[in-house]
Amino acid sequence: MANIGFRILPAPKRAPAALLKQFRNVVVAHLSDCMNRLPGADGLDPMHRGDHMVGVALTVRVPPGDNLMVHKAIDIAQPGDVIVVDAGGDLSQAIIGEIMSTLAAKRGVAGMVINGAIRDSGALAASRFPVYARGVTHRGPYKNGPGEINVPVSVGGMVVCPGDIIVGDEDGVVAVPVDIAPIVLKAAKAKAKEEDAVLKGIRKGKVDRSWVDKALKEKGCDF
């Protein structure tokens, strides 16, 4: 009988490297906009010094305050993986700190997303290794288990499946399922061109704001 809650499942087929590379200059806000602003982790902040993050989701579900399976995830991670940990959003115990993030970086991990707390925040803030988390505490974790690897997880209200493409920047983190990734990528690139044109128009003093009054009139606003 399967030991549900204490197991490591096989990793799914990885997204092609060429596809991942195309997400490197795409901002999270555009990806979110092009998925109707529904996906996206809420309440997770970048804890590092600015590097853009793109990689393949290696998902981990652990009890609040326990990181045994996170250690295992680091051991089995492939270069380019983003370790995505659902620790229930608990902030009473840190799931990772400087040692674990340094080890993950050394193994070629592309970043870590923690639905929970981290510690050693000063060291992480000085590092370019991408780490996103819900908060900070000095209190360390337990290593008792249980936990699961390569299962769907929930991170800040966003469902992440193993193998999803994970993108992070200064605004936060979003997951893009591989089967729709080319469509979302194309739409996001078009969105970027559209916004660049708007910004150029603003800088030149050429911008049409008539849509604001039109929208207000359509909603019956008196002015």
Residue pairs with C-beta under 8 A, 6 or more apart in sequence:
5 146
5 147
5 148
6 145
6 146
6 147
6 148
7 148
7 149
8 69
8 72
8 76
8 148
8 149
8 150
9 148
9 149
9 150
9 151
9 162
10 150
11 58
11 78
11 150
11 162
11 163
12 150
12 162
12 163
13 163
14 56
14 78
14 163
15 56
15 163
15 165
15 178
15 181
17 80
19 165
19 178
19 181
19 182
19 185
20 54
20 55
20 56
20 80
20 165
22 185
23 54
23 165
23 167
23 176
23 181
23 185
24 52
24 54
25 52
26 167
26 185
26 188
26 189
26 192
27 169
27 171
27 188
27 192
28 40
28 167
28 168
28 169
28 171
28 172
28 173
28 174
29 171
30 188
30 191
30 192
30 195
31 39
31 167
31 174
31 176
31 184
31 188
32 39
32 40
32 174
33 188
33 191
34 184
34 187
34 188
34 191
35 174
35 176
35 184
39 158
39 174
39 175
39 176
40 156
40 158
40 172
40 173
40 174
41 113
41 115
41 132
41 155
41 156
41 157
41 158
41 172
41 173
41 174
41 175
42 156
42 157
42 158
43 89
43 134
43 156
44 113
44 114
44 115
44 132
44 133
44 134
44 155
44 156
44 172
44 173
45 132
45 133
45 134
45 172
46 130
46 131
46 132
46 168
46 169
46 170
46 172
47 118
47 121
47 124
47 125
47 131
47 132
47 133
47 136
48 124
48 125
48 127
48 128
48 129
48 130
48 131
49 125
49 126
49 127
49 128
50 128
50 170
51 128
51 129
51 130
52 130
52 167
52 168
52 169
53 82
53 110
53 111
53 130
53 132
53 166
53 167
53 168
53 169
53 173
54 110
54 165
54 166
54 167
54 168
55 80
55 81
55 82
55 109
55 110
55 111
55 165
55 166
56 78
56 80
56 81
56 82
56 110
56 163
56 164
56 165
56 166
57 81
57 82
57 84
57 160
57 161
57 162
57 163
57 164
57 165
57 166
57 175
58 73
58 76
58 77
58 78
58 81
58 82
58 83
58 84
58 149
58 150
58 162
59 84
59 85
59 86
59 149
59 150
59 151
59 152
59 153
59 160
59 161
59 162
60 69
60 70
60 73
60 83
60 84
60 85
60 86
60 147
60 148
60 149
60 153
61 69
61 85
61 86
61 147
61 148
61 151
61 153
62 68
62 69
62 70
62 85
62 86
62 87
62 95
62 145
62 146
62 147
63 87
63 88
63 145
63 146
63 147
64 87
64 88
64 89
64 90
64 92
64 93
64 116
65 87
65 90
65 92
65 93
65 95
65 116
65 141
65 142
66 87
66 93
66 141
66 142
66 143
66 144
66 145
66 147
67 85
67 87
67 95
67 96
67 100
67 141
67 142
67 143
68 142
68 143
68 144
68 145
68 147
69 145
69 146
69 147
69 148
69 149
70 83
70 85
70 95
70 96
70 100
70 147
71 100
71 143
72 147
72 149
73 83
73 85
73 149
74 83
74 100
74 103
74 104
74 107
74 109
76 149
77 83
77 104
77 107
77 108
77 109
78 108
79 107
79 108
79 109
79 110
80 108
80 109
80 110
81 108
81 109
81 110
82 109
82 110
82 111
82 112
82 113
82 130
82 166
82 168
83 104
83 109
83 111
83 112
83 113
84 112
84 113
84 153
84 155
84 160
84 166
84 175
85 95
85 96
85 112
85 113
85 114
85 115
85 116
85 153
85 155
86 115
86 153
86 154
86 155
87 95
87 114
87 115
87 116
87 117
88 115
88 116
89 115
89 116
89 134
89 156
90 116
90 117
91 116
91 117
91 134
91 135
91 137
92 117
92 137
92 139
93 116
93 117
93 137
93 139
93 140
93 141
93 142
94 116
94 117
94 118
94 119
94 136
94 137
94 138
94 139
94 140
94 141
95 114
95 116
95 117
95 118
95 133
95 141
96 104
96 112
96 114
96 118
96 119
96 131
97 118
97 119
97 120
97 123
97 124
97 140
98 120
98 123
98 124
99 120
101 112
101 118
101 120
101 124
101 127
101 129
101 131
102 127
102 129
104 112
104 129
105 127
105 129
110 130
110 166
111 129
111 130
111 131
111 132
111 166
111 168
112 130
112 131
112 132
113 131
113 132
113 133
113 155
113 160
113 166
113 168
113 173
114 131
114 132
114 133
114 134
115 133
115 134
115 153
115 154
115 155
115 156
116 133
116 134
116 135
117 133
117 134
117 135
117 136
117 137
118 124
118 131
118 133
118 135
118 136
119 136
119 137
119 138
119 139
119 140
121 136
124 131
130 168
132 168
132 172
132 173
134 156
150 162
151 162
152 159
152 160
152 161
152 162
153 159
153 160
154 160
155 173
156 173
158 173
158 174
158 175
159 175
160 166
160 175
161 175
161 177
163 178
164 175
164 176
164 177
164 178
165 175
165 176
165 177
165 178
165 181
166 173
166 174
166 175
166 176
167 173
167 174
167 175
167 176
168 174
176 184
176 185
198 207
201 207
213 223
216 223
